[in-house]
Amino acid sequence: MVELGQLAIQYLELDEIWSRGASTLYDGIANSRLGYPWLIGTLSRVGIEHATMTRFARVRLRSPSGEIKPGARAAFVGSLGRSLARATMADIDPDQGPCVESELESFVLAGGEFGPDLFLGTAGVVAGLAQLVGRYPVAGPLLDQAIDELYAQLEPGIGQAERRVLGLAHGLAGQAVALEVGHRRRPCPFIEAFRAWTYELVCASVVDDADGRPLWPHAVGGIAAFQGWCNGTPGMVHGFALAAALSGDRRYRALTERGLELMGRFDFTRESMNDTLCCGALGVAEAYLNAFRLDRDPDHLERARAIVASVDPLAMAADNHADEIASLHRGLLGWIYVGCECEAVDELPPVGLDLWPVVAAQ
């Protein structure tokens, strides 16, 4: 396993990576230039700092980060990503703090087109603002509004199972995380109904893949989903582990354990769709890390480390498009960060979901 110090050296080579073509994908920390300052600011928590890296991150925050996806408002994809990236940089670059306040004051909550979506929509707004509310007072009223909107979006869907998307990025697992975050701040009147229905629906949704191995599908009634952070069993484990920690509800923990059982039938060092955080091996490693945070089973941590060690960053770079190479979810930034996370799992948060301090505060 590569040590933190060795991984830090990789940052100094990112100038060359960026010169090949920085991401022009959608605005937000997942796929755009904003992943870099988020990474640098977050890793400063464990003493990985370098003047060149910090200066380069400032440049990324001053320049356009990616194409604006109409209707996207979350931190992963959307305008909230810049504020979250700035906030992670604020400890090593205090000038970023006032910028966060200014951006939040002009943040427009209304008009989103992606419903209760963690990657693009209201669930992502709730999760993003919850990471800012302790440091930036202006985030509080926005978070309350977003929670109310999330409740209004989710309540009518309880009991409607047909083609229901289940995964972390766009489905039920991500919604569970955001709803539990909201419930801790503003009690949700239908929280018990949501938890019970989620448990029953997910338990009943297992299907076999082409090799006869059971998995959770992308959506209810669909085929077995590919193994990634975005859609599929690993992302659901990731989300339900965090929901279990936020709520203490045994049903989320049971879903996490069931997902780990399903994942145990695969060798993700060679069976992943690709190596990325979004859709491949690094996303599986992230799921195991979140499971470790929940139950402290050392086997989960070792599995995560083995998966990261199996990723060849040079091959990963060669496989990716130029505009994806330096992103968190599709490129080398994800490999660097998850590798560091494996060695400092209690000090570094899951990518874009720094919500375990919320758990610690309960």
N, C-alpha and C positions, 0 to 999 in steps of 0.2 A: 504494500500500500504506500502510495506517495505521501510524504510528510507535508505538513502545512508550509514549511519553509520552501520546499522544492516547488510546490504549487504556486507560491507567491511569485517566484521567478518568472513563471509563465506570463504574468501580467505585463512584464516589460517587453514582451514580444507582441503585445496586442496592437501596437502602432502599425506593425506590418500587416497584421490581420485586417485592421480597419482600413488600411490603404487599398486592400483588395476589393473593398466595397462594403461599407457599413450598412446595416440593415435598413431597408426602406419599407419594411413591412409595417403593419399598423402600430400606431402610437400606443405606448404602455410599456411596462417593464418586461413583458414576456418575450417579445420578438423585435423590439426596436433598440435604438441606441441607449435608451434609458436603463436597460439591464446593466450596463457598465457602472454608472454611479451607484445604483442600488447595491451591486456586488461589492464595490470598493467601500462604501459606507458600512455595510453589514459586516464585512470581514475585519474592519478596524476594531470591532469588539474583542477580537482575539489577538490583537497586536500585529495584524498584517497591514502595514502601512508603508507607503513610499511616496516621496514628494512628487515624483513623475506620475505615478498612478493617480494621485489626488488631483493634480493639475489637469490631467487628461480627462478625468471625470467631470471637472468643472466645464471644460470645453463641450462635453456632450450635453450638459444641462443648458448651455447657452444656445445650442444649435437646434434646428428642427429635428425631432427624434424619429419621425416616421409619418406615413400617411394617416390622416385622421379617418377612422372608420365611422361613418355616420351612425349616430344613435348609440355608440359604445361609450360607457361612462365609467367603467371599472378601472382598477389599477393594473390588472394584467393586460387588458386592451382597453384603452380609453384615457381621457384627460387626467384622471386621478393618478395615473402612473407617475407623472412628472412630480406631483406633490409628494408621493411616497418615496420616490428616488431622492428628492431633495432632503426629506426628513431623515433618511438613513445617513446622508452625508453631513448633517448639521453638527454632529459631535466633532468632526475633524475640519469642518468648514462652516463656522458660525454664520457666515453671510447667507447661508441657505435658509435659515429659520424665517426671516422676514418674507422671503419669497414664498415659502409655504403658506404663511398667513394670507398673503395677497392673492395667491392662486385659489385658496379655499374660499375667500370672500367673493370671488367671481365665479365659483363653481356652480354650474346649472344642473340641478337634480332632475328637473322635468324633461320630458321629451325622449327618454330612452326607448329603444326599439327591441330590446332583447329580454324583456321580462325578468324573472328571478334567476338570472344566469350568473354564475360565479366569475366566469372569464370575461364577460361582456356587459352584464346588466346589474340589476339592483342588488343581488346577493354579493357581487363583487364590490359594489359601492359600500355596503355595510361592512364587509370584511376589511376593506381598505381604510375607511374612516375610523374603524375601531382601533387601528394601529396608530392613529394620529391624535385621537381625542385626549389622551393624557397630557400631551405636550402643547397642543394648539387649541385654545378654548373655542375658536370659531368652528372647529370640527364637531363640537357637541350638538348644536342645533341641527346641523346637516345630518348627523348620524341619526338623530331622533326622527327626522323626516324620512330618511331612507328606510329605517326600520318599519315605520308605519306603512310605507309603500310596499315593502316586502310582504308584510302581513296581508295586505289587501290583494296582492298577487297570488299568494300561496293558498290561502284558505279555500277559495272556490275549487281548487284542484284536488283537494283531499278526497280520495275515493275514485278518482278518474285514472284508471290504470292503463287504458289502451294507448300503446305506443309511447308510454311515458319514458323519457330519457333518464337513465339511472346514474350516469357517471359524475365525476367531480367537476369538470370544467363547465358542463352545460346541463347537468341534471340533478337528481335527487340528493346525491352525496354532498355536492357543493351547497345546495339549498339547506341541507341539514346543518352544515357548519354555520352559515349565515344566520339561520333562524335561532340557533342556540346562542350565538353572540348577541342577537337582538333580545332574546328572552332574558338574558342576564341584566340587561339595562332597562327594558320596558316589558314587563311580563306579557307573554303571548297568550291570548285567551284560548287558543286551540292547540297548544303545545302537546298535550297528551294525545289528542287525536292524530296529530302529525306523526309523532313518534311511533304510535301503535301501527298506523297505516304503513309507514315507511318500513318498519320491521317485517310486517306480513308480506308486503309487496316484494321486497328484495329477497326474502327467503324463498318465495314461490317462483322466482324468475330465473333460476339456474337452468342453463341449457348446455348441451354437449358441443364441443368443438369438433372439427373434422376427424380428430383422432380419438373421439369418445371421451375426452376429458371435460368434466363439468366446469363451467365458467359463468359469470354474469354477463349478460348481453349488453350491447350499447343501449338498447331500449327494450321495454317489455314486448315480448313476442318476436324479437329479432334474433339474429344468429349470434353466436358467441363473439364477444368483442375482442379486438386486438388488445394486447397487454400494454397499456400506457397510463400516464398521469391523467391525460385528458378524458379518455373514454376507456372503460374496461375495469377489470377487477382490481388492479393495483391502485388506481385513483380512488376507487370506492373504499378500499382499505384505508388509504390516506385520509379521506374525508371522515369516515365513520370513527376512526381512532380519535381524531380531533373533536368530533361531536361528542364522543364518549367522555373525553377529558373535560370538556366544557360543561356537560350536563350531569355527569355521574350516572347516566341512565344505562342499566344493564343491557338493554336491547341493542344499543349502538356498539357496546363492547362485544356482544354476541355476533353481530354482523362483522365486526373487525376480525374476530377469531375465525369465522366461517370463510371470510375472504382469504385469510392467510392459509387456511387449509386448502382452498382451491389453488392458490398460487404455488403451494408446495409441490404440486405435480409437475412443475416446469423447471427447466434449467435455464434461467434467464441470462446466463453468461453466453449462451449460444442460440437461444430460441426467440430472442426479442425481434420485433419488427425492424428496429434500427437502434441506434445508441442514444437518441436524444432524450431530454427530460420530458418533452411533450408526449411523445408517442412510443417511447422505447425503453431501453435498459435503465437509463438514469432515472426515469420516472418510477420504475419498479424499486430501485434503490431508495428513492425518496419515500415510497410507501413503507418499506421495511424500517426506515429511520423513524417514521411517525409511530409505527407499531412499537418500536423500542421505547420511545418516549412514554407510551401509554403503559406498557406492562414490564419494562426493564428486562425482557428476555434477551440475553446476550447473543442468542442465535440470530435474532433479527439484525443486530448490528453487524455480525460477521457476514451475513448474506449480503447486506448492503455494500460492505467493503469489497467482497469478492466480485460483485457486479461492476462496481466502479473500476476495480483493477483490471477487469476484462475488456474495458473500453480502450480502443486504440485512438488517441486523439488525432493522429495524423490521418488515419483512414476516415475518421469522422469528418475532418475538415475537407478531405477530398470528395466525400460523398455529398456535402452540402452545397447549396447555391451560395454564391458570393455574398448575397445580401442577408444570409442567415448565419454566417459563420461565427459572428461575434454576438449572438443573442443568447439569452438564458435558456429559453425553451427549445430552441432548435440548433444551438451551436455550442462552441467550446466554453462559453461562460458557464453553461450548465454543468459541464464536466468539471471545471475548476471548482465551482461552488459546492456541488454535492460531494466531491472529494474532500474538501475542507470540512464539510458538515459531518462526514463520517468520523473525523478525528476530533470534533468539538461539538458533539450532538447536543449537549446540554447548554452550550453557549450560543450556538447559531440556530436560527429558526428555519422552518421549512420555507422554501422559496415563495415569497410573496404572501405568506400567511403567518406573520409574526404574532400569533394569537395565544401562544402558551403563557406569556405574562398575564393575559386575561384569566387563564386557568389558575395560575399561581395566586391571583388576587382573591379567589373565591373564599 
